[in-house]
Amino acid sequence: MKDVRSDNPLARLRDLVWRPTPASLRGLALASVVGNALIMATGAAVRVSGSGLGCPTWPKCTGSSLVPTHTPEHSAVNMAIEFGNRMLTFLVLALGALVFVAALRLRPRRRGLVGLAAIQPFSVVAQAIVGGIVVLTDLHPVAVTVHFLLSPAILAAAVVLWVRTDEGDEPARSLVRQELVWLGRALTGVVFLLLVAGTVVTGTGPHAGDPKARRYGFQIEQVAQLHVDIVWATVGLTFALLLGLRLTSAPTRVQRRALELLVVELAQGVIGYVQYFTNVPGTLVVAHVLGAALVWIATLRVVFALRDRGPMPAAPAPKPPAATRDTAPAASLGT
């Protein structure tokens, strides 16, 4: 008889979480990666639209309501944008909770995956609290910087979990020369420095999130130039890594990851230069922040591609039905 639950989306979701397979856990982990990358972009949309104080209080949207209500100080559009970003946080939190439960329910249980999955929901809650501090400090640039930089940290944990769901638990074995491993690690540090510099540029530039928000007191030309310098350092390190991988005949998969990173970086560079020469339009800022998330994801994938941890643990063999276990002895006695 056909199981009617298979046609029920909620039942399928329940099975993905409560009776997960390695493939379904990997899918949930990927969904968490996507959600964390998108919320970085929507956060930028809040900023460039001037909606940072669309909900002027926290955790409520206004002093008396959890949801947007009419107020003469803030337009309905700004309130809707900020409130929408807050609601997306709950979606990312839900994804994190589902990933955590699925990691707990996976058999055989992999303690490393459970620990990584636990980071997801708790870090989203911490990020929401920092977001509340941002609102309560009227978008102080330091609070905004911390708020943004928590996002790539959470995204990194999500990417690590996603990668680890497709490999085993053996000790890491390097697939490339040690010099290239160190180059990959240096590249990761420089990319994170690039993200930090980007927040300083944003905190100095025209998109403050609200007209009354404070800005960093730097010269925008100087911090923008510093940002560009780090961009070129990132591209140079990536090219050096790719060249080293090719010259040492590294596995094709590793070379492909490095090439993907270089392509994403060049596309991100094009967006950055276009927004610079067009007076930093808001749409391109959102695209640039999303591109920053993609660069970070691609960088982490390169680093993890440099080593191997063996195949995934084998799933436990299914237990035979009770009837089979009960009748097996009788059958053997009769022969």
Stockholm file with secondary structure:
# STOCKHOLM 1.0

chainA/1-335         MKDVRSDNPLARLRDLVWRPTPASLRGLALASVVGNALIMATGAAVRVSGSGLGCPTWPKCTGSSLVPTHTPEHSAVNMAIEFGNRMLTFLVLALGALVFVAALRLRPRRRGLVGLAAIQPFSVVAQAIVGGIVVLTDLHPVAVTVHFLLSPAILAAAVVLWVRTDEGDEPARSLVRQELVWLGRALTGVVFLLLVAGTVVTGTGPHAGDPKARRYGFQIEQVAQLHVDIVWATVGLTFALLLGLRLTSAPTRVQRRALELLVVELAQGVIGYVQYFTNVPGTLVVAHVLGAALVWIATLRVVFALRDRGPMPAAPAPKPPAATRDTAPAASLGT
#=GR chainA/1-335 SS CCCGGGGCHHHHHHHHHHSCCHHHHHHHHHHHHHHHHHHHHHHHHHHHTTCTTSSCSSSSSSSSCSSCCCBTTBCHHHHHHHHHHHHHHHHHHHHHHHHHHHHHHCSSCCHHHHHHHHHHHHHHHHHHHHHHHHHHTTSCHHHHHHHHHHHHHHHHHHHHHHHHTTSCCSCCEESSCHHHHHHHHHHHHHHHHHHHHHHHHHHHSSCCSSTTCCCCCSCHHHHHHHHHHHHHHHHHHHHHHHHHHHHTTCCHHHHHHHHHHHHHHHHHHHHHHHHHHTTCCHHHHHHHHHHHHHHHHHHHHHHHHTEECCSCCCCCCCCCCHHHHHHHHHHHHHC
#=GC SS_cons         CCCGGGGCHHHHHHHHHHSCCHHHHHHHHHHHHHHHHHHHHHHHHHHHTTCTTSSCSSSSSSSSCSSCCCBTTBCHHHHHHHHHHHHHHHHHHHHHHHHHHHHHHCSSCCHHHHHHHHHHHHHHHHHHHHHHHHHHTTSCHHHHHHHHHHHHHHHHHHHHHHHHTTSCCSCCEESSCHHHHHHHHHHHHHHHHHHHHHHHHHHHSSCCSSTTCCCCCSCHHHHHHHHHHHHHHHHHHHHHHHHHHHHTTCCHHHHHHHHHHHHHHHHHHHHHHHHHHTTCCHHHHHHHHHHHHHHHHHHHHHHHHTEECCSCCCCCCCCCCHHHHHHHHHHHHHC
//
